[in-house]
Amino acid sequence: MNANDCYVRLEPDRHERLHTELDAWRENCGSPVAIDAAPLAPARLDGIDVLSWNVAIGQGRLDSLLDYLRSSANVGVDEARPLIILAQEAFRQDDTVPGAVASLHHGGRLRERERAGIIAVAERAGLSLRYSPSMRNGHHPSDRGNAILATVRLSDAHAFLLPYVRQRRVAVTARIAGHPGITFASAHLDTHGNSRGNGRSRSIGAGRSMQAEALAEGLGGDGSVVLGADLNSVLGLTDPAVRVLVEAGFHPARREGEWRHTFHGPLRLLLDHVLYRSPDDRIAAVTVTRVDEIAGDRSRRVFGSDHHPLLARIELNGS
């Protein structure tokens, strides 16, 4: 796949029906990124490991987490299976990001902290990468968005806009090269608010519901989909955004172990999810485990992030 083709597909289409302020948000961001550093996947796949994680604008130590997963006897990845990483709040700083803010449409102030750029992480680990920015990090010449990384080569990357609520949100999808039957998606919904001009009540989660509807529509089709997302679901599995996705045919992965939250903050909330749909029965089962850095979840942060990583194991039917 030609890198220029990747860039075209990772630049979301502009729709007149979406709020015009999104153009100003886009002007403050850099270009999408596509890197193919990993080998082709085997011709036959019995299973795939998926890691979904909000990396807290690059504060999450993805390198350390990968080392931990490769060495852990309890919660680890199988080196014989492809690993797909669905990252939210991936951080990027390069010369494609405008040096000056074109308007006030950006993601707010960025505090001075050590942050890992998603491109550098991919290059150090020899991973394939698809990244499409959602928003700028305040006046800092960097941006953040959703990314997909993989230990195998990727193909068919695509990005699309969600309805405007409070910030610009771009979902990213990709497939494993040579295995077009499953789409992997990374998404991040707004915290609160109502979608502009939707005419609905301002009930809790109204904006997230609209974004979840658009996400389900964008991931529609006859093939299988695995979605890793920070849904900002303050009501957990009963949140309107989760209910919208379930009504659209997505199934929450079966949880292993006893855990009720994925977010560390003033309140500990279940914001992060792995869901899947498989109308073609390509997927046999999906189980998900919350990854803790310290046993008993006694750490203030988890590998540098305020979100726990989720490790899902995808078992497949056939080859």
MARVEX-878608 format. One record per residue (C-alpha): residue number from 1; residue in one letter; x, y, z. Coordinates in nm, 4 decimals, always signed. Layout:
residues N
NUM A X Y Z .
...
This chain:
residues 319
1 M +0.0000 +0.0000 +0.0000 .
2 N +0.1343 +0.3361 -0.1024 .
3 A +0.1989 +0.5815 +0.1835 .
4 N +0.0130 +0.8549 -0.0029 .
5 D -0.2927 +0.6281 -0.0238 .
6 C -0.2716 +0.5863 +0.3533 .
7 Y -0.2684 +0.9611 +0.4024 .
8 V -0.5729 +1.0102 +0.1783 .
9 R -0.7724 +0.7421 +0.3593 .
10 L -0.6685 +0.8726 +0.7008 .
11 E -0.7874 +1.2249 +0.6217 .
12 P -1.1580 +1.2263 +0.7156 .
13 D -1.4078 +1.3346 +0.4519 .
14 R -1.5577 +1.6750 +0.5105 .
15 H -1.9380 +1.6714 +0.5226 .
16 E -2.1481 +1.9858 +0.5051 .
17 R -2.3867 +1.8358 +0.7591 .
18 L -2.1111 +1.8426 +1.0217 .
19 H -2.0483 +2.1588 +1.2168 .
20 T -1.8333 +2.4134 +1.0297 .
21 E -1.6198 +2.4760 +1.3413 .
22 L -1.4536 +2.1413 +1.2739 .
23 D -1.2617 +2.3065 +0.9880 .
24 A -1.0919 +2.5395 +1.2360 .
25 W -1.0032 +2.2458 +1.4606 .
26 R -0.8475 +2.0653 +1.1612 .
27 E -0.6344 +2.3665 +1.0649 .
28 N -0.4514 +2.3418 +1.3966 .
29 C -0.3466 +1.9769 +1.3469 .
30 G -0.0724 +1.8076 +1.1498 .
31 S -0.0931 +1.5352 +0.8847 .
32 P -0.2040 +1.1743 +0.9337 .
33 V +0.0731 +0.9160 +0.9684 .
34 A +0.1136 +0.5689 +0.8167 .
35 I +0.4129 +0.3459 +0.8914 .
36 D +0.4598 -0.0150 +0.7854 .
37 A +0.7539 -0.1506 +0.9843 .
38 A +0.6145 -0.4898 +1.0845 .
39 P +0.6078 -0.8133 +0.8795 .
40 L +0.3088 -0.9701 +0.7094 .
41 A +0.0845 -1.1816 +0.9291 .
42 P +0.0803 -1.5596 +0.8778 .
43 A -0.1638 -1.6869 +0.6184 .
44 R -0.3604 -1.8701 +0.8878 .
45 L -0.4737 -1.7011 +1.2081 .
46 D -0.6467 -1.8797 +1.4945 .
47 G -0.6442 -1.5796 +1.7239 .
48 I -0.5409 -1.2174 +1.7696 .
49 D -0.4481 -1.0194 +2.0805 .
50 V -0.5863 -0.6645 +2.1079 .
51 L -0.4686 -0.3975 +2.3506 .
52 S -0.6944 -0.0948 +2.3965 .
53 W -0.5588 +0.1964 +2.6014 .
54 N -0.6038 +0.5687 +2.6562 .
55 V -0.2375 +0.6761 +2.6798 .
56 A -0.3198 +1.0140 +2.8416 .
57 I -0.1746 +1.2402 +2.5690 .
58 G +0.1477 +1.0395 +2.5548 .
59 Q +0.2020 +1.0008 +2.9295 .
60 G +0.1286 +0.6290 +2.9118 .
61 R +0.4513 +0.4270 +2.8911 .
62 L +0.3566 +0.1988 +2.6034 .
63 D +0.7131 +0.0658 +2.5712 .
64 S +0.7087 -0.0444 +2.9363 .
65 L +0.3628 -0.1947 +2.9033 .
66 L +0.4672 -0.4015 +2.6012 .
67 D +0.7741 -0.5298 +2.7888 .
68 Y +0.5485 -0.6224 +3.0809 .
69 L +0.2988 -0.8062 +2.8608 .
70 R +0.5764 -1.0020 +2.6904 .
71 S +0.7250 -1.1166 +3.0211 .
72 S +0.4188 -1.1553 +3.2445 .
73 A +0.3199 -1.5084 +3.3380 .
74 N -0.0330 -1.4056 +3.4358 .
75 V -0.1420 -1.1364 +3.1877 .
76 G +0.0634 -1.1579 +2.8736 .
77 V +0.0547 -1.1671 +2.4972 .
78 D +0.1234 -1.4683 +2.2786 .
79 E +0.4203 -1.3944 +2.0517 .
80 A +0.2708 -1.6309 +1.7918 .
81 R -0.0408 -1.4138 +1.7577 .
82 P -0.0611 -1.0670 +1.6008 .
83 L -0.0955 -0.7861 +1.8558 .
84 I -0.3170 -0.4932 +1.7564 .
85 I -0.2950 -0.1818 +1.9754 .
86 L -0.5935 +0.0541 +1.9739 .
87 A -0.4700 +0.3777 +2.1327 .
88 Q -0.6655 +0.6844 +2.2349 .
89 E -0.5075 +1.0242 +2.3110 .
90 A -0.1949 +0.9299 +2.1170 .
91 F +0.0549 +1.2195 +2.1199 .
92 R +0.2369 +1.3458 +1.8090 .
93 Q +0.4819 +1.6316 +1.7587 .
94 D +0.6473 +1.6824 +1.4200 .
95 D +0.6973 +1.9505 +1.1549 .
96 T +0.3516 +1.8974 +1.0023 .
97 V +0.1850 +2.0526 +1.3091 .
98 P +0.1381 +2.4291 +1.2523 .
99 G +0.3688 +2.6428 +1.4616 .
100 A +0.0969 +2.8911 +1.5551 .
101 V -0.2615 +2.8317 +1.6614 .
102 A -0.4967 +2.9415 +1.3841 .
103 S -0.7886 +2.9910 +1.6237 .
104 L -0.9143 +2.8966 +1.9675 .
105 H -1.0264 +2.5565 +1.8426 .
106 H -0.7857 +2.3207 +2.0146 .
107 G -0.7745 +2.0713 +2.2983 .
108 G -0.6891 +2.3080 +2.5820 .
109 R -0.3741 +2.3715 +2.7816 .
110 L -0.0991 +2.1071 +2.7781 .
111 R +0.0908 +2.0738 +3.1061 .
112 E +0.4662 +2.0284 +3.1020 .
113 R +0.5144 +1.6554 +3.1484 .
114 E +0.7195 +1.3834 +2.9873 .
115 R +0.5298 +1.2459 +2.6885 .
116 A +0.6055 +0.9687 +2.4410 .
117 G +0.5334 +1.0439 +2.0762 .
118 I +0.3391 +0.7685 +1.9032 .
119 I +0.5702 +0.7742 +1.5980 .
120 A +0.8799 +0.7224 +1.8131 .
121 V +0.7095 +0.4374 +1.9992 .
122 A +0.6215 +0.2643 +1.6717 .
123 E +0.9725 +0.3076 +1.5319 .
124 R +1.1449 +0.1798 +1.8477 .
125 A +0.9237 -0.1279 +1.8670 .
126 G +0.9146 -0.1988 +1.4923 .
127 L +0.5372 -0.1611 +1.4783 .
128 S +0.3053 -0.0631 +1.1963 .
129 L +0.1118 +0.2574 +1.2683 .
130 R -0.1984 +0.4393 +1.1488 .
131 Y -0.2640 +0.7743 +1.3165 .
132 S -0.5147 +1.0496 +1.2425 .
133 P -0.5157 +1.3592 +1.4659 .
134 S -0.8328 +1.4818 +1.6310 .
135 M -0.7161 +1.8064 +1.7911 .
136 R -0.4203 +2.0235 +1.8782 .
137 N -0.2767 +2.0303 +2.2308 .
138 G -0.3464 +2.3938 +2.3119 .
139 H -0.0739 +2.6329 +2.1965 .
140 H +0.1838 +2.3530 +2.2066 .
141 P +0.2975 +2.2519 +1.8529 .
142 S +0.1621 +1.8978 +1.8860 .
143 D -0.1651 +1.7126 +1.8420 .
144 R -0.3429 +1.4029 +1.9681 .
145 G -0.5887 +1.1509 +1.8347 .
146 N -0.6622 +0.7843 +1.7823 .
147 A -0.4007 +0.5413 +1.6573 .
148 I -0.3703 +0.1776 +1.5599 .
149 L -0.0360 +0.0013 +1.5994 .
150 A +0.0404 -0.3603 +1.5166 .
151 T +0.3118 -0.6249 +1.5209 .
152 V +0.2020 -0.7110 +1.1654 .
153 R +0.1470 -0.5106 +0.8492 .
154 L -0.1782 -0.3148 +0.8261 .
155 S -0.4036 -0.2297 +0.5316 .
156 D -0.7344 -0.0603 +0.4428 .
157 A -0.6895 +0.2241 +0.6916 .
158 H -0.9746 +0.4700 +0.7193 .
159 A -1.0686 +0.7653 +0.9411 .
160 F -1.4021 +0.9400 +0.9862 .
161 L -1.5430 +1.2296 +1.1861 .
162 L -1.7936 +1.1983 +1.4686 .
163 P -2.0605 +1.4642 +1.5289 .
164 Y -1.9274 +1.7779 +1.6968 .
165 V -2.0126 +1.8046 +2.0657 .
166 R -1.7283 +1.9767 +2.2526 .
167 Q -1.4123 +1.8778 +2.0630 .
168 R -1.3191 +1.7332 +1.7254 .
169 R -1.3270 +1.3521 +1.7358 .
170 V -1.1891 +1.1247 +1.4622 .
171 A -1.2289 +0.7459 +1.4676 .
172 V -0.9565 +0.5355 +1.3020 .
173 T -0.9893 +0.1882 +1.1501 .
174 A -0.7518 -0.0594 +0.9880 .
175 R -0.7291 -0.4249 +0.8904 .
176 I -0.4492 -0.6790 +0.8986 .
177 A -0.2872 -0.7048 +0.5558 .
178 G -0.3916 -1.0304 +0.3929 .
179 H -0.6836 -1.0726 +0.6341 .
180 P -0.9582 -0.8326 +0.5261 .
181 G -1.2333 -1.0058 +0.7231 .
182 I -1.1889 -0.8104 +1.0482 .
183 T -1.1814 -0.4334 +1.0974 .
184 F -1.0126 -0.2901 +1.4065 .
185 A -1.1236 +0.0501 +1.5308 .
186 S -1.0026 +0.3013 +1.7890 .
187 A -1.2373 +0.5759 +1.9089 .
188 H -1.2776 +0.8332 +2.1866 .
189 L -1.6070 +1.0079 +2.2649 .
190 D -1.6628 +1.3432 +2.4322 .
191 T -1.7102 +1.3667 +2.8077 .
192 H -2.0438 +1.5518 +2.8042 .
193 G -2.2539 +1.7960 +2.6063 .
194 N -2.5147 +1.7838 +2.3341 .
195 S -2.4448 +1.7456 +1.9637 .
196 R -2.4917 +2.0790 +1.7879 .
197 G -2.8334 +2.1237 +1.6303 .
198 N -2.9588 +1.7701 +1.6883 .
199 G -3.2835 +1.8932 +1.8432 .
200 R -3.2659 +1.6374 +2.1227 .
201 S -3.3005 +1.6952 +2.4942 .
202 R -2.9913 +1.7812 +2.6906 .
203 S -3.0181 +1.4643 +2.8993 .
204 I -2.7049 +1.3006 +3.0352 .
205 G -2.5016 +1.1436 +2.7577 .
206 A -2.6997 +1.3000 +2.4708 .
207 G -2.3863 +1.4061 +2.2832 .
208 R -2.2108 +1.0748 +2.3417 .
209 S -2.5199 +0.8933 +2.2162 .
210 M -2.5084 +1.0859 +1.8887 .
211 Q -2.1376 +1.0141 +1.8536 .
212 A -2.1955 +0.6450 +1.9319 .
213 E -2.4661 +0.6285 +1.6639 .
214 A -2.2268 +0.7780 +1.4081 .
215 L -1.9533 +0.5396 +1.5239 .
216 A -2.1812 +0.2381 +1.4777 .
217 E -2.2850 +0.3644 +1.1342 .
218 G -1.9241 +0.4198 +1.0303 .
219 L -1.8368 +0.0662 +1.1399 .
220 G -2.1375 -0.0905 +0.9682 .
221 G -2.1240 -0.3632 +0.7074 .
222 D -2.1230 -0.7402 +0.6832 .
223 G -1.7732 -0.8016 +0.8192 .
224 S -1.6504 -0.8418 +1.1745 .
225 V -1.5376 -0.5432 +1.3836 .
226 V -1.3354 -0.5138 +1.7044 .
227 L -1.3711 -0.1741 +1.8708 .
228 G -1.1459 -0.0431 +2.1459 .
229 A -1.2717 +0.2867 +2.2817 .
230 D -1.2755 +0.5355 +2.5634 .
231 L -1.6500 +0.5999 +2.5577 .
232 N -1.6379 +0.8336 +2.8587 .
233 S -1.9243 +0.6208 +2.9858 .
234 V -1.9774 +0.7690 +3.3317 .
235 L -2.2603 +0.5203 +3.3880 .
236 G -2.0484 +0.2205 +3.2880 .
237 L -2.2278 -0.0514 +3.0944 .
238 T -2.5615 +0.1271 +3.1427 .
239 D -2.4340 +0.4478 +2.9816 .
240 P -2.6342 +0.5703 +2.6787 .
241 A -2.3287 +0.5428 +2.4514 .
242 V -2.2756 +0.1780 +2.5423 .
243 R -2.6457 +0.1033 +2.4983 .
244 V -2.6434 +0.2602 +2.1498 .
245 L -2.3554 +0.0359 +2.0414 .
246 V -2.5192 -0.2743 +2.1886 .
247 E -2.8430 -0.1933 +2.0090 .
248 A -2.6371 -0.1643 +1.6881 .
249 G -2.5190 -0.5227 +1.7306 .
250 F -2.1961 -0.4809 +1.9283 .
251 H -2.1216 -0.7167 +2.2170 .
252 P -1.9091 -0.6173 +2.5179 .
253 A -1.6163 -0.8558 +2.5504 .
254 R -1.6540 -1.1043 +2.8337 .
255 R -1.4569 -0.9763 +3.1311 .
256 E -1.2069 -1.2007 +3.3082 .
257 G -1.1370 -1.1260 +3.6720 .
258 E -1.3210 -0.8959 +3.9089 .
259 W -1.2864 -0.5291 +3.8179 .
260 R -1.5367 -0.2460 +3.7944 .
261 H -1.3383 +0.0554 +3.6765 .
262 T -1.0765 +0.1490 +3.4173 .
263 F -1.0239 +0.5179 +3.5016 .
264 H -0.8275 +0.6612 +3.7962 .
265 G -0.9553 +1.0037 +3.8968 .
266 P -1.1538 +1.1684 +4.1744 .
267 L -1.3994 +0.8899 +4.0919 .
268 R -1.3017 +0.5508 +3.9546 .
269 L -1.5190 +0.4866 +3.6511 .
270 L -1.5699 +0.2267 +3.3791 .
271 L -1.4905 +0.4455 +3.0772 .
272 D -1.2967 +0.2053 +2.8526 .
273 H -1.4405 -0.0847 +2.6573 .
274 V -1.3665 -0.3556 +2.4043 .
275 L -1.6729 -0.4432 +2.1968 .
276 Y -1.7175 -0.6540 +1.8863 .
277 R -1.9706 -0.7542 +1.6254 .
278 S -1.9381 -1.0520 +1.3935 .
279 P -2.2357 -1.1022 +1.1597 .
280 D -2.0183 -1.3310 +0.9458 .
281 D -1.9249 -1.5460 +1.2502 .
282 R -1.5549 -1.4865 +1.1856 .
283 I -1.5082 -1.4194 +1.5569 .
284 A -1.5761 -1.7109 +1.7911 .
285 A -1.5180 -1.5393 +2.1263 .
286 V -1.3646 -1.2289 +2.2864 .
287 T -1.2450 -1.2086 +2.6458 .
288 V -1.0895 -0.9009 +2.8058 .
289 T -0.8633 -0.8505 +3.1071 .
290 R -0.7812 -0.5245 +3.2829 .
291 V -0.4054 -0.4801 +3.3118 .
292 D -0.2800 -0.3547 +3.6503 .
293 E +0.0734 -0.2248 +3.6963 .
294 I +0.0719 -0.3165 +4.0663 .
295 A -0.1193 -0.6122 +4.2071 .
296 G -0.4409 -0.5096 +4.3756 .
297 D -0.4623 -0.1887 +4.1717 .
298 R -0.2775 +0.0134 +4.4359 .
299 S -0.1006 +0.2479 +4.1926 .
300 R -0.2043 +0.6109 +4.1465 .
301 R -0.1369 +0.5804 +3.7738 .
302 V -0.1121 +0.2748 +3.5506 .
303 F +0.2046 +0.2699 +3.3401 .
304 G +0.1862 +0.6509 +3.3450 .
305 S -0.1772 +0.6863 +3.2325 .
306 D -0.4923 +0.7604 +3.4289 .
307 H -0.6591 +0.4731 +3.2418 .
308 H -0.6008 +0.0990 +3.2721 .
309 P -0.5034 -0.0866 +2.9541 .
310 L -0.7467 -0.3567 +2.8427 .
311 L -0.6062 -0.6742 +2.6872 .
312 A -0.8514 -0.8716 +2.4754 .
313 R -0.8041 -1.2142 +2.3263 .
314 I -0.9877 -1.2720 +1.9993 .
315 E -1.0533 -1.6341 +1.9067 .
316 L -1.1387 -1.6947 +1.5422 .
317 N -1.3463 -1.9485 +1.3520 .
318 G -1.1621 -2.1007 +1.0572 .
319 S -0.8475 -1.9600 +0.8976 .
